[in-house]
Amino acid sequence: MTAPRTRSRRLVALPLGMVTATAFALLPNVTASAAEAAPKAATADATSLSYVVNIATGHGPTTTVKKAIADAGGTIVIAYDQIGVIVVHSVNPDFAPTIRKVPGVQSAGATRTAPLAPQSMTEVGTPKVLSAREVASAQAADGQDPLEPFQWDLPAIKADKAHEKTLGSREVTVAVIDTGVDDTHPDLAPNFNREASVNCASGKPDTANGAWRPGASEGSAHGTHVAGEIAAAKNGFGMTGVAPGVQVAGIKVSNPEGYVYTEAVVCGFVWAAEHHVDVTNNSYYTDPWNFSCLDDPDQRALVDAATRASRYAERKGTVNVAAAGNERRDLDADSITDPASPNDGTPGDRVIDPHKCLDLPPQLPGVVTVSATGAKVIKSSFSNYGHGVIDVAAPGGDSVLYQPPASPGANGGILGTMPGGEWGYAMGTSMASPHVAGVAALIKSTHPHATAGQVKALLYAQADATPCTDPYDIDSDGKIDAVCKGSKNHNGFYGVGIVNALNAVTK
């Protein structure tokens, strides 16, 4: 979402109208404003919380487990038998430690620290929307969509050249697991897959017509923006996506307050797996923990549930792609300070080991983790990094103070579709990840029988190896801003390299 009330990946877009003056004050972790007044679960009687209870896969909950859940004051919302994850609501503050003692329960934990609350909506900020004058001023070349001259990111990954070969296959679907997608946008409607779209915010699929669309809450434009980056149609109108011939679906996982909880993520991955989605894009982090630590029984249960769901999707043929985050952190460091957890309660500083406390979903096993680059093809000033964590890199934008693009794309951000038939700029690893999802979709289009593992292998093999930027002094103040470790072919800034859309359709 937009940066005004986030740690920068709630969700990771940044309003471009604010970039030059305030972007780097906003990108670090900040307590969510709507969460500051939220009571902690343990401070009130009869506070209803949501839990995940993880049992053996392949079977539903046994009679013993069902009875134990009921006896502990729990109500089953939904059971994902395929992966052994049960979503439960309970007002019992001791529900998790009680249920963890039950035979057959492998892990269990609360998915939040704030209570289940009535739904409300608050508009806080949006990316910079193109004005009618800006739209009319675009000077497109023959064969380009009208706004394509503003998309410096497409030639950066050779997507413009790839489109001369193919636009991608209608048999391929990319699901945007996000804040919802406005399927009525003229650049998205031709490619929208309604059957693969759903609202998973509660942890239980809501298939009502239009349930996948964004609400009026903060960050509601985020999913629509991401969808356009991936698959805006090349139709002589508006902008062009990285894979403008594939289908795009919306899997809404954020609630009206902007939070993405574990049960929603589990629902999203399982839904994608069961609805023949080829690629998912995940430009968010899972609330309320900046990092979910394996030595905490509640947080370990969240990692367990999300891991089961993402692995299940991959086994069913889905490539999962995720944004690395915008805190300028080295995710391979010995330790880092997390100042914003839990972000739906009362956060406080905690020093964690990022090898044992995981950022979900980018640090889930098997997920393609993406860092961001700017118009000068170096790591974006805000992008997280880390040797052995980052798999590939892609354009996510940067401040024009650091990486100004060539005219006419004089905005350092990434153009995307906006709800209501508009277009706007945003930046973040949220914007880098959909470029990779689009390239993965082109690979799947070119190799329709490839497994998820084979698509990932091709994605890595076809990337353009990019050496460390050394020294990395993005603001030219004489001080090193980040240290890149590794070789040209595999390093902490760019992984195995910057993705290449032309290779995706020719190799």
Secondary structure as GFF3:
##gff-version 3
##sequence-region A 1 507
A	DSSP	three_ten_helix	3	5	.	.	.	ID=ss1
A	DSSP	beta_strand	14	15	.	.	.	ID=ss2
A	DSSP	three_ten_helix	16	18	.	.	.	ID=ss3
A	DSSP	alpha_helix	19	26	.	.	.	ID=ss4
A	DSSP	three_ten_helix	33	35	.	.	.	ID=ss5
A	DSSP	three_ten_helix	41	43	.	.	.	ID=ss6
A	DSSP	beta_strand	49	55	.	.	.	ID=ss7
A	DSSP	alpha_helix	63	71	.	.	.	ID=ss8
A	DSSP	beta_strand	74	80	.	.	.	ID=ss9
A	DSSP	beta_strand	85	90	.	.	.	ID=ss10
A	DSSP	alpha_helix	95	99	.	.	.	ID=ss11
A	DSSP	beta_strand	105	110	.	.	.	ID=ss12
A	DSSP	beta_strand	128	129	.	.	.	ID=ss13
A	DSSP	alpha_helix	132	137	.	.	.	ID=ss14
A	DSSP	three_ten_helix	148	150	.	.	.	ID=ss15
A	DSSP	alpha_helix	153	156	.	.	.	ID=ss16
A	DSSP	alpha_helix	159	163	.	.	.	ID=ss17
A	DSSP	beta_strand	173	178	.	.	.	ID=ss18
A	DSSP	three_ten_helix	189	191	.	.	.	ID=ss19
A	DSSP	beta_strand	198	199	.	.	.	ID=ss20
A	DSSP	alpha_helix	222	231	.	.	.	ID=ss21
A	DSSP	beta_strand	247	252	.	.	.	ID=ss22
A	DSSP	alpha_helix	262	274	.	.	.	ID=ss23
A	DSSP	beta_strand	279	282	.	.	.	ID=ss24
A	DSSP	beta_strand	292	293	.	.	.	ID=ss25
A	DSSP	alpha_helix	297	315	.	.	.	ID=ss26
A	DSSP	beta_strand	319	323	.	.	.	ID=ss27
A	DSSP	beta_strand	336	341	.	.	.	ID=ss28
A	DSSP	beta_strand	348	352	.	.	.	ID=ss29
A	DSSP	beta_strand	357	358	.	.	.	ID=ss30
A	DSSP	beta_strand	368	373	.	.	.	ID=ss31
A	DSSP	beta_strand	392	395	.	.	.	ID=ss32
A	DSSP	beta_strand	414	418	.	.	.	ID=ss33
A	DSSP	beta_strand	422	427	.	.	.	ID=ss34
A	DSSP	alpha_helix	429	446	.	.	.	ID=ss35
A	DSSP	alpha_helix	452	462	.	.	.	ID=ss36
A	DSSP	beta_strand	486	487	.	.	.	ID=ss37
A	DSSP	beta_strand	490	491	.	.	.	ID=ss38
A	DSSP	alpha_helix	501	506	.	.	.	ID=ss39
###
